[in-house]
């Protein structure tokens, strides 16, 4: 069983851009929606992702916070394209920028389409209480805020957020 431990932050400014050493285009969608998870009918999100020239099917348990079960399986890109057509809600379109900082690799997701204007950084950790040195461009931590989860962004994109949600 895979365990993912990550923390997520809003990004402030563009200081991360010059430090990015790779950019990966991504398209992803979800076979299930937030209603199925919120009601308890399902206990994991099921994601299809095309990342550059690779594709995967991913299942992630529905715990709020920084630690979740995660299972990731490579699939053919053509299968992923067919599955994306079956997804509910909107599709997530983003560019993932990889940035090294203080011995960790940060994934800075620059969202496009209906989520344009949102930039979020995630860092995966070895253990939940691992100390991290935040880069200057890491703003407020949003790890526990469900609206920043990609599944939630597919259903309720940044373009439809109220001023209070954006604040």
N, C-alpha and C positions, 0 to 999 in steps of 0.2 A: 504494500500500500504506500502511495506517495503522500507526503505531507508538505503543504506549502505554508511557509511562514513569510509574510511580506507586510511591509508598511507602505502606505500610500499618502502622497502629499500633493496639494495644489502647487503649481509652478508659478513663480513670480519672475517677470523679466525674461530676457533672452540670453543670460550669461551661460547657460548650458549648451547653447548651439555651437560655440567654438570648441567645446570640449568633446562633442559627440564624435565617436570614431566609426560609427556605422549607422545606416538608416535602412529600416526594413519596412516596406509597405505591407499593410495587413487589411484583410477583409474578414469579418466574422459575423456570425449570426447564432441564434439560439433555437433549438428544437422545441424547448418549452418556454413558458413565460413566467413573469413574476407572480401572476395570480396562482399558478399551480404550486409555486414554492410558498407563497404567503399563506395559502390555505392549509398547507401541510400535506397536500395530495402527493407532492414529490419532495424529495429531500436533497436533490442535487440539480444543478444546472447542467445542460447538455449543449456544448458549444462546438460549432464547426468553424475552423479557421484556415485561411490561406495566408501563409506568411512567406512572402517572396515566392520561391519556386517549390515550397513544401506545404503540405496540408496536414491537419490533425483533427481528431475527434477528442474532445476533452470533457470530462465529468468532474465537477467540483461541488463538494458538500456545501450546504447552506448555513454555515455558521457565520455570524457577524464577527468581525474582528480580524486579527492578523494570522490566525492559524486555521487551515482547512485541509480536508482530505482532497487530493487531486490525482486524477488518472488521465494520462495523455497518450494517445495512440496515433501513430502516423497512418495516413490513408492516401490513396492516389488523389492528385489535384482534381482530376475529372469527377471523381466521386464527391469531393468537397464542393465543387461548383453545383452539382445536382442537389446536394443536401442544403446548400445555401438557399436554393429556390424553395425549399420546404420550410424554412425558418419562419417563426412567428415574430411579430414586432418588426422593427426596422433593423437594418444591417449596420454594423459598426465599420467605419472606414477610418483608418488612422495610419500615421507614420510613427514607427517606434524608433527612437534614437537611443543608442547605447552610449552611456557616459561613465567612465571610470572616475571614482572619487573616493579617496581615503581607503583604498583596498577593496571596495565593493563596486559592482556594476549596477548602475541605475538605469532603469528603462523609462525614458521620458516619452510618453504617448501624446502626440499632437493630433488631435481629432479633426476630422474633415466632415463634409456633408452637414447633416442636421446637428452634429456635435461640434462644428467648427467654432473656434474661440476657446475651447477647453483644452488645457494642457495639464497633465497629471504625471507625476513621477512615482514609480514603485521601486522598492529595493527588496530583494529576497534575502532572508537571514538564515543562519544555521540554527539558531534557537531563539525563542520568543523574547528573552530578556537581553539579547545581544545589544551592546552599546553601538550607536552609529554616530558618525560625525556628519551632521547635515550640511550639504552645500549651501552657498549663499542664496541660490535660486529656489530652494525648497521652502515653500510657504506653509500654510496651515496643514496640519495632519488631518486626513480625511479617511483614515483606515476604517473607522467604525460607521461611516456615513454611507448608507446603502445607495443613495442616489448616484454615487461615484462608481459603483460597480458597473461593469460593461453590460451586464444583463439589464440593469435598470436604465442605462443610457439607450439601449435598444428600444425599450418601451416608452421612455419619457426623455427624449433627447434634450441636450443643453439649449437648443434653440427655443424650446417651450418652457424653460425654467423661468420662474418668477424672479423679480429682483431680490426677494428674500432668499430664495434657493441659491442664487448666484453669489450672494454676499458672504 
